[in-house]
Amino acid sequence: MKSWPKIDGALADYVDANWLRESPLKRRLREETAKLPQAGMQISAHQGQQIAWLARAIGARRAVEVGTFTGYSSLSIAEALPADGKLWCCDVSEQWTGIARRYWKEAGVESRIELTIAPALKTLDGLVAQDLAGRLDLAFIDANKDGYDAYYERCLKLVRPGGIVLIDNVLWGGSVANLADKDADTEGPEGSWVKRMSEALTPPPATRAPPLRGIREGEKKIIVTLTHVAEDRMLDLVARLDA
């Protein structure tokens, strides 16, 4: 039986001490967010660090985030961009993003971030209308799961060939493997998009079909799925590049 190593106790301390590099400011943001009833929506410090690393690895200058919450992921991305970089953030909550704005300002990256409080599809379509299709380097999707399909399609339009699309929560706490799970986020009108997306990431053996239907016409884009494992202590990165 296949299994994932459980990272907790002494091993978790070892990983944090030797890998995690979280600034005091980010730690304060994470601790403030942890007091909210919706704290589970926040990404882990490990994810934030990995996202920033990926942004730096490809020299990202322009990025978009779908689902900002209190700003941990956007802060991680914005800090990885150059001084003249740009991050477009999509969210619907003035309350949660109000916290984000405070930390963006304290970190000195607020000039790199453009936050729009509106339905994400409207904002993403607006970016396409601004002739930004194929001109963004990175996208991070972490919002309402019943909208993932549409968000993903828009982000594919916006991200350049060779860019990265990051998708959070693709295992949805393990429920994608539980056929009895009827959570609204995993069992929508057309079935589970989260489940279908996870299954589509790996093509059948002996085939060279594109791993996701949105990758087409030879456009090479890296799709990275992020998921919390072992109580947010482990970051699972699965990347597939269109062959």
Order of alpha helices (4+ residues) and beta strands (2+ residues): alpha-alpha-alpha-beta-alpha-beta-alpha-beta-alpha-beta-alpha-beta-alpha-beta-beta
